[in-house]
Amino acid sequence: MHSASILLVLAVAGAPVEGTPSSRGGDITLPMCLVQAIKDIQVPAEEAGQLLSVNVNEGDEVQKDGLVAQIDDEQAQMVQTVAFHEFQVAKHQAKSDVQIRFSQAANKVAEKDLEMAQDANRKVPGSITHAEILKRAFELRRTELQIEKSEDDQVVATLTAGAKQAEMDAARKKVDRHKILAPLDGKVVKILRREGEWVNPGDPVVQVVQFDTLRVNGPLKVVVYERPERDRAQRPGAGVNDPPKVHAYEPWQVENRPVTVRVKLADRDQPEEFTGEVTFANPVIEGGREFRVWATVKNRKEGDKWLLQPGRLVEMTIHMGP
């Protein structure tokens, strides 16, 4: 027998169909939905080393980028200091033009020396030997090339300074990676490593869960049959053999619809309500009968306690009206 036929037989017989949502006034109520954390993160160490401190305890609220633990960073700090001073030296060399100015001054002296020798020969031919003239001309050319080399050296010094700055930034980043920071606003639910323990990159240290926004996950059947007794309650005198109402739902019909979530807490008589929106309806039909619906719901605090917790079973109503 097909699943739809089975549902119809159960509905007509008046037997409840487990997990079947009810539909009243255009709303869909899913009775058994699971509350889940959207973000449940085991925060890892990024560097190897000994844990100098774990700065939080179970139950503590943490803010995003807040320090939750510290790994020994003494060696990384020393590397950062060396990189900083090497960068300062390279930056100074890149800015300095002393060598260029020295080469330019030497060039002017060599140029003047050659001119004087040539003038002397014009006044008294042979007073300066040809070899001496060639020697002074070579010195002039040498100083010209020295200027070019000094300018080239400054370009290299500028590039070196850039490389040293990158090394310094990398060293600073490595120091920062010894700090284990909270990846989100949330609550610490578990301490996985203690002060004094050795950790390697990737080892989880604390577990942080986001509570302010949660996900509610429930199944919605593609075809729902309302039982006849519901009709009779709404329409006194309706016959027992009245056919059940049939409601068909597709995943895209419920996406972005508002929802109301109700949960019965042990310390109060009335259920608490929370609002949200369907953020995803799985287009994969499971077993030919139902698809999963995810709604994002805003949580609420009383004092320092969150009222809605992951793992609870709740009732969720999807509002299908305009």
Secondary structure, DSSP 8 states (H G I E B T S, - for coil): --HHHHHHHHHHHT---TT--EEETTEEEEEEEEEEES-EEEEE-SS-EEEEEE---TT-EE-TT-EEEEE--HHHHHHHHHHHHHHHHHHHHHH--HHHHHHHHHHHHHHHHHHHHHHHHHHSTTSS-HHHHHHHHHHHHHHHHHHHHHHHHHHHHHHHHHHHHHHHHHHHHHHHTTEEE-SSSEEEEEE-S-TT-EE-TT-EEEEEE--SEEEEEEEEESEEEE-HHHHHHHSTT--TT---EEEE--HHHHTT-EEEEEE--TT-SS-EEEEEEEEEE-SS-BTTTEEEEEEEEE--EETTEESS-TT-EEEEEEE---
